[in-house]
Amino acid sequence: MPYRTWSSEPIAADDQFAFWQVAANGLFGPMTVQRAHDGPFRSRIVQAAVGPLTLSSVHADSHRSLRSESMAANDADGMVYISIPQAGLVSGRQSSRVITPRLGWLGMLSSFEPLTLFADAEFRQLVIGAPAELVASRLAAPVGVASATGVLCGLVATTAEYLFDHSADFDRADASRAAVHLTDLIVSAFGSIPGLTPRQFILQSAIDEAERRLADRTLNAAVLAESVHVSRRTLEKLFAERGTSVARWLLERRLERSRTELAETRSADVSVEVIAHRWGFADRTHFSRVFRDRFGVAPSRIRRAPAAVLAR
């Protein structure tokens, strides 16, 4: 997909801030934007798509953005935004928590809760927009305001910057696979942050273990509970608090992984049955039925399905 660019440079100085308001609202959801100074307002957003992810290079002057409760309540997209600071700083406040990601850190905010963003000076950052469902199902703590640091944050930043620079070079299948890998890194970076409650720590440990063993056909609720040293009943309660069960969660993740591999160019000569077995499905008939129920298309047709199907 080609890059899309919004820049205030060709706009008359008196209209530049109004241009930014419209662009920011259109790309990141409804917000009230307040400027910090009079005169020209420099801004530039360049956006690319990589599978279901959007990567936005954002460069703007100082300002403040607010999303009210009513604005958040009307959010239909359910997005999580991961900010990668490159110059200057943008602080965020959401759910009574404040984050100020520094260079080398990552910040996370959700689109479906009230928030305030502060940019006290000109800044530049790369913003990853991900459907919340891709991230939330794999994090024990609720998605929302958070920050992370460490070596994984550097990997997220490097990978996101590479994908942004080369997004036009990917075909549909490779873009889908690249999005999966970047999402994996994001989940790993934020899943390892301190401050989890004991219950969240157990749940995150179970999720991480399950991700490592998705291809193991013997992995089920009892095996997973044993691997994290809790009872099956305790583990099922933790997943139930998230509105699912261990079995449903495992099925969803296995289907997602299967779909990604089916879409890969390098898997074109690999049979559907082999891919199904690779991700823990013992029976092709069962796999085809649950795959069609989830994605609305047969596994054998996913390789030529439209991009919208791959992004579901």
N, C-alpha and C positions, 0 to 999 in steps of 0.2 A: 504494500500500500504506500503511495507517495506521502511525503510529509505535508502537513497542513500548517500554515504559518499565519499568525496574527501579530502585527507590529504597529505601534503607534507612530513610527517614524514618518510615514507620509501624511499623517493627520495633522491638521492645524493645531497649534499649541493649546488653544482654548478648548479643543474638543478631545484632547488626548486622554484625559482621565475618564470621561464618559465612555470612550472607546474601551478602556480597560475594564470598566464595570460590566459592560455588555459581554466582552470576551470571557472574563473570569466566571460570570454567571452561566454562560452557555457551556463552558467546558467542565466546571467543577461543581455545578449545582447552585441553587439560589443563595445569595449572600447579600448583606448590606455592606457596601464598601465605603470607607471613610479615608480621605486623603490626609496626608501629614503636612502638606505645604501647598502654596499656590504656584501658578506658573505651569510650565510644561511637565508632562508626566511620561517618562520613558518606560516602555514596556514591550516585551516580545515573548511570544509563546510559539514554540515549534513542537508539533505533536506527531507521533507515529504510533501505529498499532502493531502489536506482536501477539498474534492469536487473540485471546480474550483480554489481554493487557493493553493499557495505553501508557505510553512513555512520553512525558511532556517536559521539555526544557523551558523553564520559566525564568525570565529576567525582568525585574520591575523595580521601580522606586519605592520608597517607604510608604506604607499605608496600613490600615487595619481593616480586617474583614470579620463580619459577624453573621452567624447562622442562628436564627431564633428557633425556639421550640416548634413553632408552627411550620417554619421552613423545613426543619428536619423531619417533622411528622409526615410531610408530603413527599419526602424523598422516595422515589420509585425504583431507583437503580441499585441501592444498597452497595455502595462502593467503600473500599478501604484504600487510603492513600498513604504511600510510603515516600517520605521526602529524603533526598540525598543532598545535603548542603554542599555547595561548590564555592560560594563566595557570599559573605554577609550571613546573617542569621534570621530565621523566622521562628518565633515562639508560638506555641499553641496552648489553648486552655479548653479542656473538655472533661465533663464529668468531675468537676472540682479538682482536676489535676492539671499541672502545667508542665510542659516540656520545652526545652530549648536545645534541640540537637546541635552539636558542634561538628566541625569537620571531622570525618571519621566515624560519626554516629549516624544512626537512622532514626527517623521519627515516624510514628504511625497515628493517623486520625481516621475516624469513620465519618461517612457522609450522613448517617441517619441519627445523629445526636447533635444537640446545639454545640456550637464551638465558636471560639474567637481566635483569630490569627493576628500576630503583631509582627510587623517588619519595620524596625526603627531606622533602617538605612537601606540603601540599594542592595539587592540580593540577587543571587542566581542559584537555582537548584534544579535537580532532575526529580520529577515526581512520577512514581509508578502508581497507576490506578488499576486496582484489581477487584473483580466482583467479590463481595464479602464472603460468599459461599465457598470460594476456592481457598480462603485462608481460615475462616472461622471454624470449619469442621476439623481442623488439625491443630488448633490451639486450645489449651485448657482454659486459659483466661479469656474473658470476653474480648472480642476485637474492639479497639478504641484507642484512646490516647496512650501511647507508650513510647519509650525510646530504647534503643539497643546499641551496644558497642562491642568491639572485639573483632577478631579476624574474619568472622562470617560477614560482618557488615562491610568489610573491604571487598569480599567476594561479591556481595550483592551489588555494590556500587560499580565494580569493574565490569560485571556481567551486564548490568543494566545499561551502562554507557556504551558497551560494545554493541548490544542489541539495538540501541537507539541509532548509533552510527551506521549500522548495516541492515536496518529493518527492511529497506527496499530490496535487499538481495535474497530474502527468504521466500520460498514458496509457501503455500498454505500449510502443508504438512510439517515442514521444518519450523515454521513460526509457532505452530501449536506445540511442538516438542520443546522448543526453546522457552516458551511461556511456562511449561510444566517445570523445567529445571530452575528458572528464576523464582517461581513460586516456592519450590522446594527450599531454596536458599533463604528466602524471606521467612518462611515458617521456622527453619532451623535457627535463624538469627533471633527471632522474637520468642521462640519456644524455650530458649535457654536463659532468658533474662531472670534475675533474682526477683523475689517478692511474691512468688506463688504461695497460696495457702497449701497446707498439707494435702487437701483433697485435690486441688489443682495440680500439685506436683505428681500425685499418683496417676491422675488422668493423663497428664502430659507424657509421663513415662510409658504408659500403656499405648498412647498414640504413636510415640516414637518407635516403640518396639514393633507395633503392628505395621508401620510403614516399612520397616526393615524386612519384615517377614510376609509381606502380602502374597508372594509367590508360593508360600508354604501351604499346601492344601489341608494340612492338619491343623492349621491355626484357627481356633474358634474362641469363644468366650472363656471356656474353662482353661484352655492352654494359655491364653493371654493373661488371665488373672493370676495363674500360677507363676508366670514369668515376672510379674511385678509384685509378687508376694502379698496378694490380697485375695479375699474370697471372691468367687464368681458373683455372689449377690451384691457385694460392695461395688464391684466394677460395673455391673449392670445399673446400679443406682446412679453412678457417676455419669454414665452415658444417657440414662433416662432424664437427668437434669438438663441435658442438652437437646431433649426432644427426639432421641433416637435410641437404638439398642446397639450392642456390640455387633450382632449379626448384620443389621442394616448398614451400619457404618462400614464394616469390612466389605460388604457387597458393593457399596457405592464407590469406595476407593479402588477396588479391583476393576470395576467397570470403567472408571476414569483412566486407569493405567492401560487397560486393554484398548480403549478407544484411541488413546495417544499413539500406541504402537501400531495399530491398524492404519493410522493416518500417515505414518512415517514412510518416506520414499524407500528407505533401505529395507523395509519389511514387505515390499510389494510381492516378493516371491515366497513369503512365509504364509502357510495356510492359516485360516481362521482357527482351526482346531488346535494347532500348535501354540498360537498366541493365547487362546483361551486357557490351555493347560499351563502355560507359562505364568499366568496370573491367578492360579488357584482354582480354576473351573475344571471339574473332572468330566463333565458331560457337555458336548457341544449343543445338543438340543436345548438343555436348560440355559446354557450361556446365550444362545441366540434369542430365546424368549425374553430373558431379563434384560438383555441389551436393547432389544426393540422396545420393550416397555419403558426403559429409561430414556433412550435417545430418539425414538420414533423412526428408526431406520435399521435395517438388518446389518449385522457385522460385515457381511460380504459386500455391502454397498458403501460402507463408510469411506472407502478410498476415493470414491468419486462423488461424495456428498458435498453440498455447498458449504461454504465457510461458516454459515450460521449454525449448521448442525454441529460442527466441530467446536464451536464456541459455547455451546449450551452448558 
